[in-house]
Amino acid sequence: MSLILCRQEPVKHPYYFEGLGVRLYSSQELCYVIYNNPLLVMEGFVDNALIEFIRDDLDMAFLALKLVKWQQSGEDGDELLALILHECDYYNGAEVSRFRQKLSSYRRMPEAEFLKERADYLFSRKQYGKSAAEYQKILDLPKGNRGSEVFQAKIYNNLGASYARLFMTDKAYLAYQKSFDLVKSSEVLKRICHLSQWNPGLVISERLKVLITEELLQESGQDRKEAEEKAEQADSLLELDKLFQKDPIKRFQGAGELVQKWKQEYRNIMS
């Protein structure tokens, strides 16, 4: 992810936001991240490190002091986020009001639903390690707070998808199996079939094996073929192909930048 720097501010020590894996160099970038990623900043985002960044690097000592006093008051922590948006003067009053309403709507959700919203968002950002941890939090809630069996089946399915993208096929299979046991979904069974083809050494219970028909195997194989064809046209491969068409010096420089980009994406996925 890249951000557009609008205001030139003398930031010597950019703030690293682990939630997105980006470094922030200005108050506008800080506000942009807060406003567009509420689910990632609602828990513990405003801490001492951020306040120091605002005070020392953004040279906004008055705002930093306000944040400290608000923290000490023990009042609504969501107002700290709205305060930053207001004081940085990047979003107007109506936009800050809408942001407050969005936070309020999230806070009114039952805990399990809020955690799912957050986990789903992390999954959409390809942060599969974090999404898996959030889905597991739901399953660790007291039994009466985990939602209906249908809801729990969705959580197990999404947990399985997170593990599958982390190449943890054994854990993915166990999650999918629990999802299937709850709702007997043919789509979940297909995902188990995909896993078995992806990892031939995967041990599948006999009761599920008998449900995996030849037709399902053929359908799964076709899906896999289409996915492989689509992967060949992935942006990352096209980017690599363009790189090798450049002269040696530019190719070497571009390769270093591409590797660093891939490393950061990998860290985000696995964290």
C-alpha positions in Angstrom: 0.0 0.0 0.0 1.2 3.5 -0.8 0.0 6.9 0.5 0.0 10.3 -1.2 2.0 12.9 0.7 0.3 16.3 0.5 1.8 18.4 3.2 5.6 18.5 3.5 6.4 18.0 7.1 9.9 17.6 8.5 9.5 14.0 9.6 12.8 12.4 10.5 11.4 9.3 12.1 8.2 8.1 10.3 5.6 6.2 12.3 5.3 2.5 11.4 1.7 1.3 11.4 1.8 -2.4 11.8 -1.8 -2.8 10.9 -1.1 -1.9 7.3 2.6 -2.4 7.2 3.2 1.2 6.1 5.3 4.1 7.4 3.5 7.4 7.9 5.4 10.7 7.0 2.7 13.3 7.6 -0.4 14.3 9.5 -2.4 13.8 6.4 -1.2 10.2 6.0 -2.0 9.6 9.6 -5.5 11.0 9.2 -6.1 9.0 6.0 -5.1 5.7 7.7 -7.4 6.4 10.6 -10.4 7.5 8.6 -10.2 4.7 6.0 -9.3 1.9 8.4 -11.5 2.3 11.5 -11.5 -1.4 12.3 -7.7 -1.4 12.5 -7.4 1.6 14.8 -10.2 1.1 17.3 -8.1 -1.0 19.7 -4.9 0.5 21.2 -3.9 2.6 18.2 -3.4 5.8 20.2 -0.5 4.8 22.4 2.7 6.5 23.7 4.6 5.8 20.5 2.0 7.5 18.4 1.7 10.5 20.8 5.5 10.9 20.6 5.4 10.9 16.8 2.7 13.6 16.9 4.6 15.7 19.4 8.2 15.3 18.2 8.0 14.6 14.4 4.8 16.3 13.4 5.6 19.2 15.8 2.0 19.2 17.2 2.8 19.4 20.9 -0.7 20.9 21.7 -2.5 17.9 20.1 -0.1 15.5 21.9 -0.9 17.1 25.2 -4.6 16.9 24.5 -4.3 13.2 23.7 -2.4 12.6 27.0 -5.0 14.4 29.1 -7.8 12.5 27.3 -6.0 9.2 28.0 -5.6 10.1 31.7 -9.3 11.0 32.0 -10.3 7.4 31.1 -13.2 8.7 28.9 -14.3 7.3 25.5 -11.1 6.2 23.7 -12.8 6.5 20.3 -12.8 10.3 20.8 -9.0 10.2 20.6 -9.3 9.2 17.0 -11.9 11.9 16.2 -9.7 14.4 18.0 -6.7 13.7 15.7 -8.9 14.0 12.6 -10.3 17.3 13.9 -7.0 18.9 15.0 -5.1 17.9 11.9 -7.8 19.7 9.8 -7.6 17.2 7.0 -11.2 16.1 7.1 -14.1 18.5 7.6 -16.6 18.5 10.4 -19.2 16.5 8.5 -16.7 13.8 7.6 -15.4 13.6 11.2 -19.1 13.3 12.3 -19.6 10.4 9.9 -16.4 8.7 11.2 -17.8 9.0 14.8 -21.1 7.4 13.6 -19.2 4.5 12.0 -17.3 3.8 15.2 -20.5 4.0 17.2 -22.2 1.5 14.9 -19.3 -0.9 15.3 -19.4 -0.5 19.1 -23.0 -1.5 19.2 -22.3 -4.8 17.6 -22.2 -8.0 19.6 -18.6 -8.9 20.4 -18.5 -11.9 18.0 -19.9 -9.8 15.1 -17.5 -7.0 15.7 -14.5 -9.4 15.8 -15.8 -11.0 12.5 -16.0 -7.6 10.9 -12.4 -6.9 11.9 -11.2 -10.4 10.9 -12.9 -10.2 7.5 -11.3 -6.8 6.9 -7.8 -8.1 7.7 -8.5 -11.0 5.4 -9.4 -8.6 2.6 -6.1 -6.9 3.2 -4.3 -10.2 2.8 -3.2 -10.2 6.4 -4.0 -13.8 6.9 -2.0 -14.4 10.1 -3.9 -11.5 11.8 -7.3 -12.6 10.4 -6.8 -16.2 11.7 -6.0 -14.8 15.2 -9.2 -12.7 15.1 -11.4 -15.6 14.0 -9.9 -17.7 16.8 -10.8 -15.1 19.3 -14.5 -15.6 18.4 -14.2 -19.3 18.9 -12.6 -18.7 22.3 -15.5 -16.6 23.5 -17.9 -18.2 26.1 -20.2 -20.6 24.3 -23.3 -18.4 24.6 -21.4 -15.5 23.0 -20.2 -17.2 19.8 -23.4 -16.7 17.8 -25.6 -19.3 16.1 -24.3 -22.5 14.6 -24.6 -21.0 11.1 -22.5 -18.0 12.3 -19.9 -20.3 13.8 -19.7 -22.3 10.6 -18.8 -19.1 8.8 -16.1 -18.4 11.3 -14.6 -21.9 10.9 -14.8 -21.6 7.1 -13.0 -18.2 7.2 -10.5 -19.5 9.6 -9.8 -22.4 7.3 -9.4 -20.0 4.4 -6.9 -18.0 6.4 -4.9 -21.1 7.2 -5.0 -22.3 3.6 -3.5 -19.0 2.4 -0.8 -19.4 5.0 -0.1 -22.9 3.6 -1.1 -24.5 6.9 -3.2 -27.2 5.2 -3.6 -29.4 8.3 -5.1 -26.5 10.3 -7.2 -25.4 7.3 -8.6 -28.9 7.0 -9.6 -29.1 10.7 -11.3 -25.7 10.5 -13.2 -26.7 7.3 -14.2 -30.0 8.9 -15.7 -28.2 11.9 -17.6 -25.9 9.5 -18.9 -28.8 7.6 -20.0 -30.6 10.7 -22.1 -27.6 11.7 -23.9 -26.9 8.4 -23.1 -29.7 5.9 -22.2 -27.2 3.2 -21.3 -28.5 -0.2 -19.0 -25.5 -0.8 -17.0 -26.3 2.4 -16.7 -30.0 1.2 -15.4 -28.7 -2.1 -12.7 -26.7 -0.2 -11.7 -29.8 1.6 -11.4 -31.5 -1.7 -9.2 -28.7 -3.0 -7.0 -29.1 0.0 -6.6 -32.8 -0.6 -5.5 -32.2 -4.2 -3.2 -29.5 -3.1 -1.6 -31.6 -0.4 -1.9 -35.3 -1.3 -0.5 -36.2 2.1 -3.4 -34.6 4.0 -5.2 -37.2 6.2 -9.0 -36.8 5.7 -11.5 -38.7 7.9 -13.3 -41.7 6.3 -16.7 -40.1 6.9 -15.7 -37.2 4.7 -13.9 -39.3 2.1 -17.0 -41.1 1.1 -18.7 -37.8 0.5 -16.1 -36.6 -2.0 -17.5 -38.0 -5.3 -15.7 -38.4 -8.6 -17.8 -35.5 -9.9 -16.6 -33.3 -7.1 -13.0 -34.3 -7.8 -13.4 -33.3 -11.4 -15.0 -30.0 -10.6 -12.3 -29.3 -8.1 -9.6 -30.1 -10.7 -11.2 -27.7 -13.2 -11.3 -25.0 -10.6 -7.6 -25.5 -9.9 -6.8 -25.4 -13.6 -8.6 -22.1 -14.0 -6.9 -20.7 -10.9 -3.5 -21.6 -12.3 -4.3 -19.9 -15.6 -5.5 -16.8 -13.8 -2.3 -16.8 -11.7 -0.2 -16.7 -14.8 -1.7 -13.3 -15.5 -1.2 -12.0 -12.0 0.1 -8.4 -11.7 3.3 -9.6 -9.9 4.3 -11.9 -12.8 3.5 -9.2 -15.4 5.6 -6.8 -13.3 8.5 -9.3 -13.3 8.2 -9.9 -17.0 8.5 -6.1 -17.7 11.5 -6.0 -15.4 13.4 -8.5 -17.4 12.9 -6.4 -20.6 14.9 -3.5 -19.1 18.6 -2.9 -19.5 20.9 -4.7 -16.9 21.4 -1.7 -14.6 17.7 -0.8 -14.4 16.8 -4.5 -14.1 19.2 -4.9 -11.1 17.8 -1.8 -9.4 14.2 -2.8 -10.1 14.8 -6.3 -8.8 16.0 -5.0 -5.5 12.8 -2.8 -5.2 10.6 -5.7 -6.2 12.2 -8.1 -3.7 11.7 -5.5 -0.9 8.0 -5.1 -1.9 7.5 -8.8 -1.9 9.2 -9.2 1.5 6.9 -6.6 3.0 3.8 -8.3 1.5 5.0 -11.6 2.9 5.5 -10.2 6.4 2.0 -8.7 6.3 0.5 -12.0 5.2 2.3 -14.1 7.8 2.1 -11.6 10.8 
